[in-house]
Amino acid sequence: MAAESSLLTESVQMYLVNILRLGEEGQPVPLSRLAAALHVSPISVNQMCRRLQDEGVVTYVPYKGASLTSEGQQLAARILRRHRLWEVFLVEHLQMTWEQAHDAACRLEHTTPDDVVERLDVFLGHPRVNPEGEPIPPSSGGFSPAPLRPLAEMKVGQSGYFSQCTADETACAFLADQGLRPGAPLQVLAVAPRGSLVEVDGRRVALSHSLAIALHVKPDEKRADDELRSSGELPEHEEKGTELIQMPLDRLAIGQRGVIVKVGGERRLRHRLLEMGVVPGETIAVKRMAPLGDPVELIVKGYHLSLRRSEASQILVELER
């Protein structure tokens, strides 16, 4: 590759890999987004992209962003291939966590010769994805990354892998402490006009709408479906065209279950229900009723709780008909 001899610095390789990762459907990557991913200033990104354009590996369009040329894409895919193969090895054979493997792979990707990479690929049995389900570029090139989407666009029940935070440094550092680090699996539990509730690493994190827009996720629709099936929320025989209906929880019969859509009522009641785990996105089932139908015993998140019918009427659930 003609330009490779002048592109061996770690900094330049990181630029190419991030343009490859952040590119969606051939669209240029905005420089502001690239700067956030690399934690550098937009001015530095502008200067580097112009330099890489002179090298023939990047196409830079002012006010639109940067994209890779075919030569730049091949080079970036080779680097990303090294990174993700090392992640597989470190997780599967050295029992590292994904975060530990990711950090180590970030160093190894810049120093591993191509012949060692191919031996590593053979040793691992030619894996197609890394431990987080991200595709490993083939040795022949022709790699297109999975598109990312803002977390704010994801619906209740959808899962994915956290990829990038484009908020300010303080907010990103706080979220990292909450478990929102690159590659961390997450699931959307609830969505409201003001924000989203997600579960990551066994922890629930509430995000404002503006912050959810700044978080980018690689969706994993198959994982979301598998989780719903294992929890009993999505039957194995589900087919397209299944009709979903919504009704107050107090109208469900014994044995019926539904997914919580909305928790209403006065503020104190809503607060108490949320503390008990009655939150949008959770499955709730009717266990039994008192002889006169009041109170109602329910199961949510494996816990049993008792509510008056008037309280249950404030909970809207969705179920199949």
N, C-alpha and C positions, 0 to 999 in steps of 0.2 A: 504494500500500500504506500503510495508516494508520499503522503503527508505524515505517515505514522512516526517517522524518525523525529519530527519536530513536535509530536503530540504526546510524548511519553511522561510528561509531568503529571503528578497526581491531581493537581488542580484542574488541568485541562480535561483529563479523563472524567472527572466528576461532572464537569459541565456537560459533556456529551451524554453521559449516562442519564443525567437528570432531564435533559431535553428529550431523550428517548422515552423515559418513564412517564413524563408529564404530557407528552404529545397525545392528542386525541383526534382520531380520524383524519390525520394529515394536517390538522390545524396548527398554526404557529403557537408556540408557548409564550405567553406574555412575559416580558422581562421582569415585571413585578413579582410574578409567581415564581419565576426561576430564582430571583434574588432571595425570596423567602425560603425556598427549599435549600439553598446553599448558605443561607445566613450571611450574605454579603450585601453591599449597597447596590442599588440600581445602576449607579454610575459605573461601578466595577463590572457589572454584568454587561452593560452597553459596550464598554471598551473591549472586553473579552470576546463578545459575539462578533464584533467587527474584525477582530484579529482572526477568529476562526473562519470567518467568511473569506478572508484573504487566503487562508490555508485550503479552502475548497471543501470544508467539511460541514459548514453551517450556512444556511441562507437566512439573512437578517433583513426584515422589512420594518422600517421605522413605524411606530405606533401600532404595530400588529404583533411582532415577536420574532422568535427564532425557531427554525426547523432544521432538521438534519438533511444533508445531501445523501445520496446513496452511499457514498464513501464514508461519510460520518456515521451513518446508521450501521454500517458493517462493523466499524471500529467500536462503537458504543455497545453493540450486541455482543461482541467478543468479550468486552469487559464485564458486562452484566452476566454473561454465561459463566465466567470464572466465579463471580460473586455468589451466584445461586447454587452452583455445584459445591462450593465450599460450605455453604449453609447446610446442605444435605449431609455432607460428611461430618461436620461438627456436631450436628444434632443427633444423627443416627448412630454414629460410631464413638463419639466422645461424650455423649449424653449432656451436651450443653443446652441451655435454654435457647429459644430462638433469639432473644435479645443479645445474649452473649455471642452466639454464632454470627449474628448480623454485624456486630461491632468488629469481630475478628475478621470476617469476610471483607469488610470495608478496607482492611489493610492488605489482606492477601490478594485481592483482585488486581492490585497494581504491580505485583511482583512475581506472579506465577507465569512461567513460560507456557506457550501454547501446547508443547508436547506433554507437559505435566498435566495440563487441563484435560487433554484427551485420555491420558492414562487414568485420571481421576474419574472421568465419565464412564470408562469401561469398568473400573473397580466398583462403582456404585450401581451398575446395571442399567445405564442410560436413563436416568430419571427424567421425567418430563416436567415436573414442577418442584419447587422448593418446599420446605416444611409448612409454609403458609399458603400453599396452593398457587403461587405465582409461577407462570410458565418460564421454563429455562430455554433461552434462545438456542436453536440448533447450531451445529458447527458450520453449516452451509449458509447461515445468514437468513434473510427473509423474515425477520422477526417483527411483529406488531404487538405492542403492549396492550394489556387490557385497559379499557377506558376507566378513568376515575370519575366520581361524581361527588358533589357537595353532600355532606351528611344531611343537610336540611332538606334535600330532595327525597330521602329514603322514607319508606312507609313503615308502619308498625309491623314487626315480625321479620323485617328484612335484616340480613346479616352481611358482614363484609369484613375487610381487613383495613385498619387505619393506615393511611399512607402519608399524609402531610398536613401540617398546620401552617396556615398562612396568616394567622393572627399575629399580634405583637409578641415580642420575645417573652415578656412576663406571663402572658396567657398561655403560650405554648409550654413554658416550663411548668406551670401549674398543672396543665392537663397531662404532661408526662408523669408527674407525681401521682396522678389519678389512674395511671395505667395506659393512657392514650399515647403509645409510642409506635413508631413505624412497624407494621406487621402485626400489631395486636388485634386479635379477633374481637368483634363487637356485634351487638344486636340492638336494634331499635325497639324499645319497650313501649314508648308513648310519644305522640306528636301532638303539639298544640300550637296555636298561633304565635305564642311567645317563645317557643323553644321545643327541645326534644329531651327525652329521657333514654339513656343508653346503658347497657350493661357491658362492662369490659373487665376481664380478669376477675370475675365474680363480684365486681363492685358496680354500684349504680351511680351514674354521673349525670347530673342535670345540666343542660347546655342552653344558653340563650339562643334565640334565632340568629342573631348576628354572628355569634360564635360558631354555630352549626354550619353557617354558610362558609366559614373560613376553614373548615375541616374537610379534607378530601379522602374518600373511601373507595376501595376497590370492592364493588358488590360481589357477593357470593350467593346467588339465588338458590343453588342446589343445597348449600349448607342450611339456609333458612328453612327450606322445605323439610329437610331431614330432621331438624330440631323440632319443628311443629309436629311431625309424625310421631317422634319419640315421646313427646309430651301428651299425645292424644288429641291435640288440637286439629290435626289434619289427618284424615283417614287415609289408609293405603289405597283405597279404591277411588280416591278423588279424581274427578274428570272435569274437563272444561265444561262450563255451563252449569255447575252446581249453583243453586240459588241460595243466597245468604239473606237472612232477615234479621232485623233488629227489634228487640222488645225489652221492656223493663224486667229486671231479674226476678221480681216477685211473681211473674207470670210463668216461670219455668216449673215443670213438674219434677218430682223426685227422680233423680238419676240423670236429668238433663244437664248439659254444660254449655257454656258459651265463652266467648272472648270479650272481656270488658272493653267497651268503646268509650264510655263517658261516665264520670262520677259527678252527680249533681247534688242538690240539696243545699242547705245553709252551710256557711263557712265552717262552723265547728264540726258538723257531721262529716263534711268532705275531708277535713284534716284528720279526724279519727279514722276514717276508712282508709286513707292513704297510709297512715301509720301501720295499719293492720295488713298491708300488702294488697289492698283493693285498688289497683292502679291500671290505667288503660294498657292493653296488651297482654294482661295476665288471663289465664283460663280460670274460670270459677264454676263450681259444680254444686248442685243442690243435693245434699246428703239425706236429710229427713226434715219433716215438719211436725210441729206440735199438733195434737188432735184437732184443734180448731184452726190450724194453719198459721198460728202465730205463737212463738217466733219460728224462724227458718234457720236450720243448721246448714252451713256452707263449707266448702273446702276450697282453699286458694293457697297455692304455693306449698301444699302439703299440710297446711294448718287448718284446724276446724274453728269456725267462729259462728256466733249466733247473732242474727239481726232481726229486728222487728220488720214486719212486712212493709210498713210505711218507709223504713230505711232502705230496704231492698228495692223498693219502687224507684228510688233515686239513681239506681245503677243501671245503665243501658248496656246490654250485651248483644253480641252478634252470634248467630248460630245458623246451621244449615237446615233447610227444609226439604 
